[in-house]
Structure formats: structure tokens, C-alpha cells
Amino acid sequence: MAHHEVLVQHSLTTLNVGCGQDDWGEVRVDVDYETQTHVESKLNVRADAHHLPFRDSAFSFGRCWHVLEHLDNPTQVLFELWRTCEKFDVRFPVDDGYYMQMIIGILNLDFQMFRRAFSTMRGHFHIWRIGPAFVERSLRGQTEYSLISSSTISDRFISYPAPRILLSGRKSRLFRRLFKTPIRKYFYEWKVEVQARQNQDIERAPYSSRGLKRGCLEIEVL
């Protein structure tokens, strides 16, 4: 199947890959009109993240938040971000991405959070457990130097109460170690920023229909 490249106006400078509910970005790409947990996506370009339909260095900045752990080939997606964006940042869970959120959902009586996390676990939607070292290794193969400009735990967190009933009694020693204050903060994601690069010598990644699912080669500009 022939590849059709989407021409992007020069005024459109930001890219959001795997946008889901996130409406940030002038160009928002997703593979389907709803997420794996059946939430409506706010995409305006329907395409596969493994094969982004944009020219090299089309965007000044891009982001890909909580997407890599879902994908068949996260290394290929990192390459596509590197190819199409001068700078970008990726974010992914610090842990399995669902177990702690199920617990916090119960403690906060936030049943929507619990349901989303439970659906992710039950559906095995997180294929990979990714760390900053993986991003570094994936991009190291494209250049002779490191492209990572920053790698840290992001400042986004979920607050939750320490259940007081667990802080007393014979078995309280363990729970006192886990819950030292009445209110805890769960910092749930890594943030990895990739610096600008030169694109002139990059060979374009080949486009193939092999391994793509759910009509991913169907590109729709909305």
C-alpha cells in the first residue's frame, strides 16, 4: 500500500503522538477514535505511531505521553518522533502503571481511576515496562552521542490519604513505613526530554503494512 504523507503548514509546530483525551498540540495523532479503555480520542490525524505520515523535522516540538508501553515496537516510535520533531519528550510509568493506581482509587473512593487501572491490568494493555535507559539505548543507535537532555521523575502526582486504621495495632509497623504522613504523593511517571538534532543525514524509515493492526495505514486528516 502506498504511503501518503500529510503536508503540515509551517505554522503548525507541535505534535502530540497517541493523544487520547489530551487536546494539547496543533497536530494530534492517534490510531483510533477511542482509547483501549474506551475513552474518546481528541485526534485530528488518524495514523499509526510506528509510521508517522510527516516529513522529516516537520515539528519544532512533540510529545508522546503514556503511549510507548502500549505499542508493539516502541523503538520504532521513538525513531519516528526523532525523525519528525526537533525536540520531544516522552513519559511512561515509573512502575507497572496500574497496581498502585488501583489502590489509590480505592483509598480516594475514585472508582473511575480504579476502573481504568483495572481495565489496563485485565486487558494486558501495558506490553512493556520502560525506563529512561531504554530510550537512551533506542536512540543511541541513530547517532554517536547521547540525545537525552533531561531524564527525571516528573512533578505530576496523585495525592492519597494514609488510612489511619492501618497505623495502629500489632501490624502497624509495616504500614507506618509505607504511610509516614496522613497525605502521601504518588509521583507516577518518568519524563525524558530529547534535544534538538540535525536531520539532513537521516535515512527515512521504511513503511510497511506488516504487523499493523486496526487499519493503521488508513490516514485520515480530520
N, C-alpha and C positions, 0 to 999 in steps of 0.2 A: 504494500500500500504506500502510495506516495506521501511524503511528509509535506504539510502545508504550514509555512511559517507565518505567524501572526506579526504584522507590522505594528510597531508601537510608536506613538507620537513621541517626539523629543521632550514634550512637556510632562510625559508620564515617566516618573523616575523611580517609583517604589514598587516592589514586588512582594507579594505575600503568597508563599507556596504552601498548599494544604490549609487554606484559610479557615475552613469550618465556620464557626459562628463569628469569627473575628472579622470586623469590617475595616481593619487597618489596611492601607495600601491602595494605590491607584489601580493596580492590576492585581486581582485576586484569583488564584488558580486553585481548583480542586478537581478531583476525579469524578465526583458525582454530586448530585443536588442535595444529598443529605449525608451526614457522617455515619460511621459504623454504629453509633449509639442512637441513630435515627433523629438527629438534630439537623434542622435545615441549614445548609451551607450558604454563605453570602458571596459565592463566587461570581465573577463576571467573565472568566475564561475557563472553559472546561477542557482539561488536558491532564496528561499523566506526568507526575513529578519526575519520573525517570527520563523523560524526553520532553523537555520544555520547548515550546514552539516559538522561541525568540532568538534573535540574532545575538552574537557574542557582545558582551558588555552593553546590553540594552538598558540596564538599570543602574542607577548610582547606589541604591541600597536595597537589600532584600532581607526577608526573614522567613524562617521555617520553624515554627514552634510546635513541639509535641507531635511531630509527624514521622521522623526518622524511625522511631521504634515500631511503627506500624508497617513499614514497607519491605518489600522483598529484597531490594538491593539498596540500602542506604548510602553505600559508597558512590553509586551512580548518581544519586540525587545530590549528594554533596558536590560532585563534579559539575552537575548542571547548574547549581547555584553559583559555583565558582566561575563557570563559563559565562553566565548571563549577568552577573552582578559584580560591580566593582568592590563592594563591601557587602557583607551579610552577617547575620547572627542566627545561630540555631540554638534551640532549647529542648531539653529532654529530661525525663525524671531522674532524680538522684537515687531512686530505688526501683522497685518493680512497677510503680506508678498507679497502684490501685489498693493494695492492702491497707496502708496507713490511712488512705482517704476513706475507706470503708469504716474504719474505726472512728475517725474524726466525724464522719457523717452521723454515726450513732451518738457520739458524745454531744454533738451540736444539735441533735434532732433535725439534721438536714438530710431528709430522706431522698432528695433529688441527687445530692452528692453521693450518697450511699448507692443509689440505683445505678448511676453512671459508672462508678468504680466496680460494682459487682458485675455489670454487663461487660465491662472490659475484661475482667478476670474470666468470667464464664465463656465469653466468646474467643478467648485467647487472641485478643486484638493486638497485644504488645508482643511482637515476634522477637524483638531484640532488647537486651539491656545495654544501653550505650553509655560510654563515658567520654570525657574530653580526649583521652588518649586515642580513642578510635577515630575521632575527627582528625586529629593530628596525623595519624598513620595514613588515613584515606587520602588526605591532600598532599602528604609528603611525596607520594608517587608522581605528582604533577610538576613539582619544582624541586630545586636543590636546597631550598631553605624553608623555614617554618612560615606558614601563613597565619598562624594563630596570633592575634594581637592581644586577646584577653580571654581568660578562662576562669570562671568563678561561679560560686553559688549565687543565683540571682536574689534580689531583695524582695521578691514576691513570696508571700507566705499565707498560710491558713491558721487562724487562731482557734484554739480549742481549750475547754476547761479541763483541769485535772479533777477527776471525780473524787470528791472528799471521802467517800465511803471506802476508797482503796488506801487512804493514807492513815488508817488506824487499824489496830488489830494485830494478830500474831504474824500475818503475812505482809505487813505493811512495809518491811524493809526493802523488798524488791520494788514495790510501786513508788516508794519515796525516791529511789534512784531514777525512776522513769519520769516522775512528776514532781519536780523540785519546787515549782511555783503554781499557784492556782490557775494561771493562764499560761499556756505554752504556745510557741510559734513553730509551725512546721514549714521549713523552707524546702520546697518540693522540687526545684528544678535547677539544672546546670544551665549556665549561659556561656556560650562560646562565640566570640566575635572573630571574624576573619577579615583581614586587612585587604586594602585595595591591591590590585596586581595588574600587570601588563598582559594583554590578551592577544598580541599580534602573532605569537608563535604557537598558539594552541590549535591542535587539530580537532575538528568538530567531532563530537561523539556520534557514532553511527546510530541510526534509527532503525528499530526492528520491532515487529509485532510479537516476537517470541516472549512468552511469559507475561504478557499484559492481560489484565482482567477487566471485566465490566465495561467493555467498549472504550478502553482508554485512548485509542488512537482517534476517536471522534473528537475533533477540536471544535468547540462552539464558542464564539465570542458573543457575549450577551449584552 
